[in-house]
Amino acid sequence: MLYALATKLSRHQKRVIFALIDVIGVPVAMFFALLLMSPIGSATTHFAESIPLMIAMSLVATGVSFQLGLNAIKLNAYEIRGVTRTAVFAVVTGLTGAALNIFLDPQLLPGVFTIFSLIFLVTAVAWRIALRHVTTWIYRNNRSRMRVLVYGAGQTGQQLIAALRTDDAIVPVAFVDDNPTLQSTTILGLRVYAPSSIKELIADKKIDRVVLAMPSLGQPRQARIAHGLRELGCQVHALPSFADLVSSSDLAGRTAAVDLDDLLGRGRLESELPSVSHAYSGRNILITGAGGSIGSELCRQLIACRPNRLVILDHSELNLYNIDKELRDIANGIKIVPVLGSVNDKDMVRQTLSDNTIDVVLHAAAYKHVPMVQLNPIVGLNNNVFGTKTVADAAREAGVERFILVSSDKAVRPTNVMGASKRLAELVVQDLSTRSKNTRFSMVRFGNVLGSSGSVIPLFKEQIARGGPVTLTHGEVTRYFMTISEAARLVLLAGSFARGGDVFVLDMGDPVPIKKLARQMIEGAGFSVKDSSNPSGDIEIKVTGLRPGEKLHEELLISSDMLTTPHNKILRAQEHYLSELEIANALKDLRRAVEQRDEDGAMQVIGRWVESSEDETSVQMA
C-alpha cells in the first residue's frame, strides 16, 4: 500500500505535500519556542494570542519555500545544499515573525523568534531526512536488488559506495581489502573483511557480484583475482578509477557494454559445467597455441586442476612470454615448461612429448581469422591441417593417453578456407582414432568466443569509440556465442568424456543476430542508432556485404544424429569420416599443392574431400 502510494503520487502533488508539512512546522516550532521561554500555562495563552502572527508567518514560509525551490528538492538528493536552503528558509521565516511582532499587543519576547528559527530548522531538516529513509526503505523492499561486494576499500571503492547509496537496484554489502590495517574497520557504514573471508561472505550474505575497485593494480594481478572469484560462482567486474573514467579518451569504448546473458541468448554455463580436476590432476599436459585466447584460458583453468607439469607451446614469442609469466605467479609448485616453436616442426614436437612424458595433449594452435586465412590459403592449410597431423601423429607414437582438438563451428559444411582447414583437421583426427590403440582422440566444436582476438565485440567497441559507423557484413547474419571460460571448460570436459573419435558440441541456445548485438552495444555506450526511423541518431549501422566465404548462419552439426554425455548441456555428434585410404589420398594431394604453393590445386582438394554447404556458396578464394 505504501509503495503504491509513493509511486502513484505526481511530482506536483509531492511538492504540495512538502509545502504543507513546512506550514504545519510553523505553529509546532512556535509552540515549543514559547514553551521554552515561559511556563506551560502562559505558553498556551501566548500561543493562542499568536495565531494571527503564525498564519502570516505560514504564508510567508510558503512563499519563501517556493522561491528557494525547497519543496522541489528530491529527497534522495537532499544533502548539504538542501540543508543550507532550509537554514535560509528558517531564518527568513523567523525574521518575518520578529518584524510582525511589533504590531502585537502584548508583544512576544525577541528571544522567542531566535529559538523558533532554530527549532524550525531542526524540524524541517529532520522530517526530510526521516522521510527520505522511509521512502528509500519502501522502494528497496518492493524490488529485487543486486547484492555487491566491493574488493578494495580505497578511494575508488569509497567513491563507488557513495554512488551506490541512492541506487534502488544495487545494495553494497561489504568491503574486502588486502590491507591489514583496514580489515575489521568500518568505512562508510560497511565492514571491511580480509580476502580469506570471501568464500564465506558470498555464501552467508548471498553476494551476486564482486566489483574490483583497485585500478592501481596491474591487469595480470586483477585477472588472477577475478579468475579466483569466478571459481566461487560469482560475477566479477573490474572498475577503473573515476578520474580515469572521466579523463579517458576511450570512455565510449569502455562503456560500450551489453548484458552477457542477452548477448548469448541464454544463461551462462560456467556454474553448470562440472569440475574436471580428477581428469588432469597429477598429469603432464601439453597445450599448443598456449598464448592464444583459448589456449591461455585453458592454462589458467588447468592450474586449478593441479597437474604435475604444464608444457606450453606457441610460435609467438610475445604471447608465450606473457602466458609463461602469468602462470608462474599462480603455479604454486606446478612445473611450467615454455616451448617456443611451430606445430609443423616434427622433431621439436616429438622431442617435447618425449622429454616431458606427456599424458594429455590439448591442441589449440591454429590460424583462425577467416579473412586472413582466405587471403593466405596455403599458409592456413599448412598450419591447420598438417600442424594438427604432426602433433596428432607424434602423440600417437609417444603413447599419449588423450588428444583433444579444438575445432570450430566453421568446420561444418564450410564456405571458406579456414573452415575447410578445420574440417580437414577433424578428419585427420577421426582417422587416427580408428587406428589408435593407446591414444583416445576427440574433438570439441564451438561457436564464436567472446573477447577472443578478432571477435566482433572489440571491433564494435573500437568503431563506437571512433563515432561509427558500426559495420555489418549482412543485416541478417547470425552467430553462436560463448564465453572464453565456457569454451575452455568444454575442451577440458571433452577430454574427460572422450572414448575415441568423438565430436563434442555445447548446447549454445539460439544463434544471436549480429545486428541486434550492434544495436545493444551502441545503446549500451549511451548513443542512439542512426537509421531511417531516427535520422538524427548518433551512430549508423552500415552493411558492407558478405566477405568471400562468409556464411549468413553458422552450424554446429553436420548430421542430426546426437548422443548424450554425462552432462545434459554437452552432446556427442555422430558424423561420417573418410577411410584411411581416402584421407591418405587427400593429404597427399594437399601436401603437393602446399609444397608447390598451388592455390587452385588446394581448392580442388577441398572441393573433392570436404562437404560444403548446400545453401551457401562453396569454398571460394578471395
C-alpha positions in Angstrom: 0.0 0.0 0.0 2.8 2.4 1.0 4.7 1.5 -2.2 1.6 2.1 -4.4 1.1 5.5 -2.7 4.7 6.5 -3.1 4.8 5.6 -6.8 1.4 6.9 -7.8 1.8 10.5 -6.5 2.7 13.0 -9.2 5.6 15.4 -8.8 3.3 18.3 -8.3 1.3 16.5 -5.6 4.5 15.7 -3.7 5.6 19.4 -3.8 2.3 20.5 -2.4 2.6 17.9 0.4 6.1 19.0 1.3 4.9 22.7 1.4 2.0 21.7 3.7 4.4 19.9 6.1 6.6 23.0 6.3 3.5 25.2 7.0 2.5 22.8 9.8 6.0 23.1 11.2 5.5 26.9 11.9 3.0 26.5 14.7 4.8 23.4 16.1 8.1 25.3 16.3 6.4 28.4 17.7 4.7 26.3 20.5 8.0 24.7 21.6 9.7 28.1 21.4 7.1 29.6 23.7 7.2 26.6 26.0 11.0 27.1 26.4 10.6 30.8 27.2 7.7 30.7 29.7 5.7 28.3 32.0 3.2 25.9 30.4 0.1 27.9 31.3 1.3 31.2 29.9 2.9 29.5 26.9 -0.6 28.2 25.9 -2.1 31.7 26.3 0.7 33.3 24.3 0.2 30.6 21.6 -3.5 31.3 21.3 -2.8 35.1 21.1 -0.2 34.5 18.4 -2.4 32.6 15.9 -2.8 35.6 13.5 1.0 36.0 13.6 1.6 32.3 12.9 -0.9 32.5 9.9 1.1 35.4 8.5 4.4 33.5 9.1 3.0 30.4 7.4 2.0 32.4 4.3 5.5 33.9 4.2 7.1 30.5 4.8 5.1 29.0 1.8 6.3 31.8 -0.5 9.9 31.5 0.6 9.8 27.7 0.2 8.6 28.0 -3.4 11.1 30.9 -4.1 14.0 28.8 -2.8 12.7 25.7 -4.6 12.9 23.9 -1.3 9.8 21.8 -1.9 11.2 20.8 -5.3 14.4 19.1 -4.0 14.1 15.3 -4.3 14.5 13.5 -1.0 17.3 11.3 -2.3 19.2 14.4 -3.3 18.7 16.3 -0.1 22.2 16.9 1.2 24.3 19.9 2.3 22.9 22.3 -0.3 19.4 21.3 0.8 20.2 21.9 4.4 21.7 25.4 3.5 18.4 26.4 1.8 16.4 25.1 4.7 18.5 27.3 7.1 17.8 30.4 4.9 14.1 29.4 4.9 14.0 29.1 8.7 15.9 32.4 9.3 13.7 34.4 6.9 10.5 33.0 8.5 11.8 33.8 12.0 12.8 37.4 11.0 9.3 37.8 9.4 7.8 36.8 12.7 10.1 39.2 14.6 9.1 42.1 12.3 5.4 41.4 12.6 5.7 41.0 16.4 5.9 44.8 16.9 2.3 45.0 15.8 1.1 42.6 18.5 -0.3 43.6 21.9 1.2 42.2 24.1 4.5 41.6 22.2 6.4 38.3 22.4 9.9 38.3 23.8 12.5 38.7 20.9 14.3 35.6 22.1 11.2 33.5 21.1 11.9 34.1 17.4 15.6 33.1 17.8 14.6 29.8 19.4 11.7 29.4 16.9 14.2 29.7 14.0 16.5 27.0 15.5 13.6 24.6 16.2 12.0 25.2 12.8 15.4 24.5 11.1 15.8 21.2 13.0 12.3 20.0 12.4 12.4 21.0 8.6 15.7 19.1 8.2 14.6 16.2 10.4 11.4 15.3 8.7 13.0 15.4 5.3 15.8 13.0 6.3 13.3 10.8 8.1 11.0 10.7 5.1 14.0 10.0 2.8 14.9 6.9 4.8 11.3 5.7 4.9 10.7 6.1 1.1 14.1 4.5 0.4 13.1 1.6 2.6 9.7 1.3 0.9 11.2 1.3 -2.6 14.0 -1.1 -1.8 11.8 -3.6 0.0 9.5 -3.9 -3.0 12.0 -4.9 -5.6 14.8 -7.4 -6.0 18.2 -5.8 -5.6 21.7 -7.0 -6.7 24.0 -7.6 -3.7 27.5 -6.3 -4.3 30.8 -7.0 -2.6 33.5 -4.3 -3.2 37.0 -5.6 -3.4 39.1 -2.5 -2.4 38.3 -0.1 0.4 40.5 2.7 -1.1 39.4 5.9 -2.8 37.8 4.3 -5.8 35.9 1.8 -3.6 34.6 4.5 -1.3 33.5 6.6 -4.3 31.7 3.6 -5.7 29.8 3.0 -2.4 28.9 6.7 -2.2 27.5 6.5 -5.8 25.5 3.3 -5.0 24.0 4.7 -1.8 20.9 6.1 -3.6 20.6 3.3 -6.2 17.4 1.3 -5.9 18.7 -1.7 -7.9 22.0 -2.4 -6.2 22.9 -2.7 -2.5 26.6 -2.6 -1.4 27.1 -5.3 1.3 30.7 -5.1 2.5 34.3 -4.3 1.6 37.2 -6.7 1.1 40.8 -5.3 1.2 44.3 -6.8 1.3 45.5 -4.0 3.7 45.6 -5.5 7.3 45.2 -2.0 8.8 41.8 -1.6 7.2 40.5 -5.1 8.0 37.8 -5.3 10.8 37.2 -1.5 10.5 34.0 0.1 9.2 34.1 2.5 6.3 31.0 4.4 5.1 28.9 2.1 7.3 30.3 -1.1 5.7 32.6 -3.6 7.4 36.0 -4.3 5.8 36.9 -8.1 5.6 40.1 -9.9 4.7 40.2 -11.7 1.3 40.3 -15.0 3.0 36.6 -14.4 4.1 35.3 -14.0 0.6 34.0 -17.6 0.2 32.0 -17.3 3.4 30.8 -13.8 2.6 29.5 -14.9 -0.8 27.6 -17.8 0.8 26.4 -16.0 4.0 25.5 -12.6 2.5 24.2 -14.0 -0.8 26.6 -11.9 -2.9 25.6 -11.6 -6.6 28.6 -9.7 -7.9 32.1 -8.7 -6.9 33.4 -5.4 -8.1 37.2 -5.0 -8.2 37.8 -1.3 -7.2 41.6 -1.4 -7.3 42.6 0.4 -10.6 46.2 0.9 -9.3 46.7 -2.9 -9.5 48.2 -4.2 -12.8 45.9 -6.1 -15.2 47.5 -9.5 -14.7 47.0 -9.2 -10.9 43.4 -8.2 -11.4 42.9 -11.1 -13.8 44.2 -13.6 -11.3 41.9 -12.2 -8.6 38.9 -12.2 -10.9 39.7 -15.8 -12.0 39.7 -17.0 -8.4 36.5 -15.2 -7.6 34.7 -16.7 -10.7 35.6 -20.1 -9.4 33.3 -19.3 -6.4 30.4 -18.8 -8.8 30.2 -15.0 -8.7 30.1 -12.5 -11.5 33.2 -10.2 -11.3 33.6 -6.7 -12.8 36.7 -4.5 -12.7 36.3 -0.8 -12.2 38.7 1.9 -13.4 39.3 5.0 -11.2 36.6 7.6 -11.6 39.3 10.2 -12.6 40.5 7.8 -15.3 36.9 7.1 -16.4 36.2 10.8 -16.9 39.5 11.8 -18.4 40.0 8.8 -20.7 39.5 9.4 -24.4 38.4 5.8 -24.7 35.3 6.4 -22.5 32.9 5.4 -25.2 34.9 2.3 -26.0 35.0 1.1 -22.4 31.3 1.8 -21.7 30.0 0.0 -24.8 28.8 -2.8 -22.7 26.0 -5.4 -23.2 24.5 -7.9 -20.8 26.2 -11.2 -21.5 23.1 -13.3 -20.9 21.3 -11.1 -23.5 24.2 -11.5 -25.9 24.5 -15.3 -25.6 20.7 -15.7 -25.9 20.9 -18.0 -22.8 22.2 -18.1 -19.3 26.0 -18.6 -19.0 27.0 -22.2 -18.2 30.3 -21.7 -16.2 28.5 -22.7 -13.0 26.6 -25.6 -14.6 29.7 -27.2 -16.2 31.1 -29.7 -13.7 34.7 -29.7 -12.3 37.2 -31.7 -14.3 40.1 -31.7 -11.8 40.1 -35.5 -11.5 40.9 -36.0 -15.2 44.0 -33.7 -15.1 45.4 -33.8 -11.6 48.9 -35.1 -11.4 49.2 -35.4 -15.2 51.8 -34.0 -17.6 49.9 -31.8 -20.1 50.9 -30.1 -23.4 48.9 -27.2 -24.7 49.7 -26.0 -28.2 48.7 -22.4 -29.0 49.1 -21.7 -25.3 49.4 -17.9 -25.8 46.1 -17.5 -27.7 42.7 -16.6 -26.3 41.5 -20.2 -25.8 45.0 -21.7 -25.0 45.7 -19.1 -22.3 42.4 -19.7 -20.6 43.0 -23.5 -20.8 46.3 -22.9 -19.0 44.6 -20.9 -16.2 41.8 -23.5 -15.7 44.3 -26.4 -15.7 46.4 -24.7 -13.0 43.4 -25.1 -10.7 43.3 -28.9 -11.6 46.8 -29.2 -10.1 48.6 -31.1 -12.9 52.2 -32.3 -12.4 53.6 -30.4 -15.3 52.2 -27.9 -17.8 54.1 -27.6 -21.1 53.0 -24.5 -23.1 53.9 -24.3 -26.8 53.4 -21.3 -29.0 55.1 -19.8 -32.1 54.7 -16.2 -30.9 57.5 -15.2 -28.5 55.5 -12.4 -27.0 52.4 -14.5 -26.4 54.4 -17.3 -24.9 56.3 -14.8 -22.6 53.1 -13.3 -21.3 51.3 -16.5 -20.5 54.5 -18.1 -19.0 54.9 -15.0 -16.7 51.3 -15.1 -15.7 51.3 -18.9 -14.9 54.5 -18.7 -12.9 52.8 -16.3 -10.5 49.9 -18.7 -9.8 51.6 -22.1 -10.3 52.1 -22.9 -6.6 54.8 -25.6 -7.3 53.4 -26.8 -10.7 56.3 -27.1 -13.2 55.8 -24.7 -16.2 57.8 -25.6 -19.4 57.6 -22.9 -22.2 58.4 -24.2 -25.7 58.9 -21.7 -28.5 58.2 -23.2 -31.9 55.8 -24.2 -34.6 53.5 -27.3 -34.6 54.8 -28.1 -38.0 58.3 -28.8 -36.6 58.1 -32.6 -36.3 61.4 -33.1 -34.5 60.6 -30.4 -31.9 57.1 -31.7 -31.3 58.4 -35.3 -30.8 61.2 -34.2 -28.5 58.8 -32.1 -26.4 56.4 -35.1 -26.0 59.3 -37.4 -25.1 61.2 -35.2 -22.8 58.2 -34.3 -20.7 56.4 -37.7 -20.8 53.1 -36.1 -21.9 49.9 -37.7 -20.8 47.4 -35.3 -22.4 47.6 -33.0 -25.5 45.2 -30.1 -25.9 45.7 -28.9 -29.5 44.5 -25.2 -29.7 47.1 -23.9 -32.2 45.5 -22.7 -35.4 45.2 -19.8 -37.7 41.5 -18.8 -37.1 40.8 -15.4 -38.7 38.6 -16.1 -41.7 39.6 -13.1 -43.9 43.3 -13.6 -43.2 43.3 -17.3 -44.0 41.2 -16.6 -47.0 43.9 -14.3 -48.3 46.7 -16.7 -47.4 45.2 -20.2 -48.0 48.4 -22.1 -48.4 49.8 -21.0 -45.1 46.5 -21.5 -43.4 46.1 -25.1 -44.7 49.7 -26.0 -43.9 49.3 -24.8 -40.3 45.8 -26.0 -39.5 45.9 -29.3 -41.3 49.5 -30.5 -41.3 50.2 -28.9 -38.0 47.4 -30.9 -36.5 48.6 -34.1 -38.2 52.2 -33.5 -36.9 51.1 -33.1 -33.3 48.5 -36.0 -33.5 50.9 -38.4 -35.1 53.6 -37.6 -32.5 51.0 -38.0 -29.7 50.1 -41.5 -31.1 53.7 -42.5 -31.4 54.5 -41.4 -27.9 51.5 -43.2 -26.4 49.8 -40.1 -25.1 46.7 -41.0 -23.2 44.4 -38.4 -24.7 44.5 -35.9 -27.6 41.8 -33.2 -27.8 41.5 -31.0 -30.9 40.0 -27.5 -30.5 37.7 -27.0 -33.6 35.1 -24.5 -34.8 31.6 -24.3 -36.0 33.0 -23.0 -39.3 34.2 -26.6 -39.9 30.6 -27.6 -40.5 29.9 -27.5 -44.3 32.5 -24.8 -44.7 32.3 -22.0 -47.3 35.8 -20.6 -46.5 39.3 -21.8 -46.4 39.6 -21.5 -42.6 36.5 -23.6 -42.1 37.7 -26.2 -44.6 41.1 -26.4 -43.0 39.5 -27.1 -39.6 37.2 -29.8 -41.1 40.3 -31.5 -42.7 42.0 -31.3 -39.3 38.9 -33.0 -37.8 39.1 -35.7 -40.5 42.8 -36.3 -39.7 42.0 -36.8 -36.0 38.9 -39.0 -36.8 41.1 -41.2 -39.0 43.8 -41.6 -36.4 41.2 -42.5 -33.7 40.2 -45.6 -35.8 43.8 -46.9 -35.8 45.0 -45.9 -32.3 45.1 -48.5 -29.6 46.5 -46.4 -26.7 45.6 -42.8 -27.5 42.0 -41.6 -27.3 41.4 -38.8 -29.9 38.5 -36.4 -29.7 37.4 -33.0 -30.9 35.4 -30.2 -29.4 33.5 -27.7 -31.6 32.0 -24.4 -30.6 31.0 -21.0 -32.0 32.4 -17.5 -31.6 34.2 -16.8 -28.4 33.5 -13.5 -26.7 36.7 -11.4 -26.1 39.0 -13.6 -28.2 41.3 -11.9 -30.7 39.5 -10.9 -33.8 36.0 -11.3 -32.3 33.2 -8.9 -33.2 32.9 -7.3 -29.7 36.4 -5.5 -29.7 35.8 -4.4 -33.3 32.4 -2.9 -32.5 33.8 -1.2 -29.4 36.6 0.4 -31.5 34.1 1.6 -34.1 31.8 3.1 -31.5 34.7 4.8 -29.8 35.5 6.4 -33.2 31.9 7.6 -33.5 30.9 5.0 -36.1 29.8 3.7 -38.3 29.4 0.2 -37.0 29.9 -2.2 -39.9 27.9 -5.4 -40.6 28.6 -7.7 -43.5 24.9 -8.5 -43.8 21.7 -7.4 -42.0 20.5 -11.0 -41.4 23.8 -12.6 -40.3 23.6 -14.6 -37.0 26.3 -16.3 -34.9 26.5 -18.6 -31.9 28.4 -17.1 -29.0 30.1 -18.5 -25.9 32.4 -17.1 -23.2 36.1 -17.9 -23.1 35.6 -19.6 -19.8 32.8 -21.9 -21.3 35.0 -22.7 -24.3 37.9 -23.7 -22.1 35.8 -25.8 -19.7 34.2 -27.6 -22.7 37.6 -28.5 -24.1 38.6 -30.0 -20.7 35.3 -31.8 -20.3 35.7 -33.3 -23.8 39.0 -34.8 -22.7 37.4 -36.4 -19.6 34.4 -37.8 -21.6 36.3 -39.0 -24.6 36.1 -42.6 -25.8 37.7 -42.1 -29.2 36.7 -40.3 -32.4 34.2 -38.1 -30.5 33.0 -34.7 -31.7 31.6 -32.8 -28.7 29.4 -29.7 -29.0 27.8 -27.4 -26.4 24.1 -26.7 -26.3 24.5 -23.0 -27.1 20.9 -21.9 -27.3 19.7 -19.9 -30.3 22.1 -18.0 -32.6 22.3 -14.3 -32.0 21.5 -11.7 -34.7 24.7 -9.6 -35.1 22.6 -6.5 -35.9 20.9 -6.8 -32.6 24.3 -7.1 -30.9 25.5 -3.9 -32.7 22.4 -2.0 -31.6 22.8 -3.2 -28.0 26.4 -2.1 -27.9 25.6 1.4 -29.4 22.8 2.0 -26.9 24.9 0.5 -24.1 27.6 3.2 -24.8 24.9 5.9 -24.3 24.3 6.6 -28.0 21.3 6.2 -30.3 21.2 4.3 -33.6 21.1 6.5 -36.7 18.7 5.0 -39.3 15.7 5.9 -41.4 13.4 6.0 -38.4 15.9 8.1 -36.4 17.9 10.3 -38.9 19.2 12.4 -36.1 20.8 9.4 -34.2 24.4 9.3 -33.2 25.9 6.2 -34.8 24.9 4.4 -38.0 24.9 0.7 -38.6 26.3 0.2 -42.1 26.0 -3.1 -44.1 29.1 -3.7 -46.2 28.3 -7.1 -47.8 29.3 -10.6 -47.1 33.0 -11.3 -47.3 34.3 -14.1 -49.6 33.5 -17.4 -48.0 31.4 -16.0 -45.2 28.1 -17.6 -44.2 24.9 -16.0 -43.1 24.3 -18.6 -40.5 26.8 -20.9 -38.8 26.0 -24.5 -37.8 27.4 -26.8 -35.1 26.5 -30.2 -36.6 27.0 -31.9 -39.9 24.3 -34.6 -39.2 21.4 -34.6 -36.8 22.4 -37.8 -35.0 23.3 -36.9 -31.4 24.3 -38.9 -28.4 24.2 -37.8 -24.8 27.1 -37.4 -22.4 27.3 -37.4 -18.6 26.3 -33.7 -18.8 23.0 -32.6 -20.3 24.5 -29.4 -21.9 27.2 -31.3 -23.8 26.3 -33.5 -26.8 28.3 -36.1 -28.8 27.8 -35.9 -32.5 27.8 -38.9 -34.8 29.4 -37.9 -38.1 30.8 -39.7 -41.1 34.6 -39.6 -41.8 37.0 -40.6 -44.6 38.5 -44.0 -44.7 42.2 -44.5 -44.2 42.9 -44.7 -47.9 40.7 -41.6 -48.6 42.4 -39.4 -46.0 45.8 -40.6 -47.2 45.0 -39.5 -50.8 43.5 -36.2 -49.6 46.6 -35.4 -47.6 49.0 -36.5 -50.4 47.2 -34.2 -52.9 47.0 -31.3 -50.4 50.7 -31.6 -49.4 51.7 -31.4 -53.1 49.6 -28.3 -53.5 51.1 -26.7 -50.4 54.7 -27.5 -51.3 54.1 -26.1 -54.8 52.0 -23.1 -53.4 49.3 -24.2 -55.9 46.2 -22.4 -54.5 43.9 -23.8 -57.3 45.2 -27.3 -56.6 44.5 -26.8 -52.9 40.9 -25.7 -53.6 40.4 -28.8 -55.8 41.4 -31.0 -52.8 38.9 -29.1 -50.5 36.2 -29.3 -53.1 36.6 -33.1 -53.5 37.0 -34.2 -49.9 35.2 -31.6 -47.7 31.4 -31.5 -47.7 30.4 -27.8 -48.2 27.1 -26.1 -47.5 24.3 -26.8 -50.0 22.5 -23.5 -49.3 25.6 -21.3 -49.4 28.4 -20.9 -52.0 31.1 -23.5 -52.0 34.6 -22.8 -50.5 35.9 -19.9 -52.5 39.1 -18.0 -52.9 39.5 -14.3 -52.1 
